[in-house]
């Protein structure tokens, strides 16, 4: 049984393609004769970040309280992919309780574009239940911490104390 795949350029969708050497990782490189874009033909087959259902699985794992690095290892995608799913989701956290005895605050740093553009995900969670109560994106400064506190107030969440995680 022979399986034939017709490659199309991801840029212009034309089928005028020729082989153009190999990448350093050993994968076949292709060149579009129309727009001269280079690409790897089996990228959609080998890269797990574009598979269907991945976004839903990542969001489910985030809601269950699994860490960002753990999700990237389990799903075999980059941390950046997990963070982009989190940022682009329209999921709104709704706290399970209105009062927490103690909340812990932790942060996660990532880069956007280059290492000069650092962004922080700062979140409040309850250690006992593993519930993430609220989160904000921003710089690692007092303004972002105040935005997290304002978000907790907006969600009508009261707490006994806040600790650093």
HELIX and SHEET records of a PDB file:
HELIX    1   1 UNK A   43  UNK A   46  1                                   4    
HELIX    2   2 UNK A   48  UNK A   50  5                                   3    
HELIX    3   3 UNK A   54  UNK A   63  1                                  10    
HELIX    4   4 UNK A   68  UNK A   75  1                                   8    
HELIX    5   5 UNK A   79  UNK A   88  1                                  10    
HELIX    6   6 UNK A  142  UNK A  154  1                                  13    
SHEET    1   A 3 UNK A  17  UNK A  22  0                                        
SHEET    2   A 3 UNK A  28  UNK A  32 -1                                        
SHEET    3   A 3 UNK A  38  UNK A  40 -1                                        
SHEET    1   B 4 UNK A 131  UNK A 138  0                                        
SHEET    2   B 4 UNK A 118  UNK A 126 -1                                        
SHEET    3   B 4 UNK A  99  UNK A 111 -1                                        
SHEET    4   B 4 UNK A 158  UNK A 164  1                                        
END                                                                             
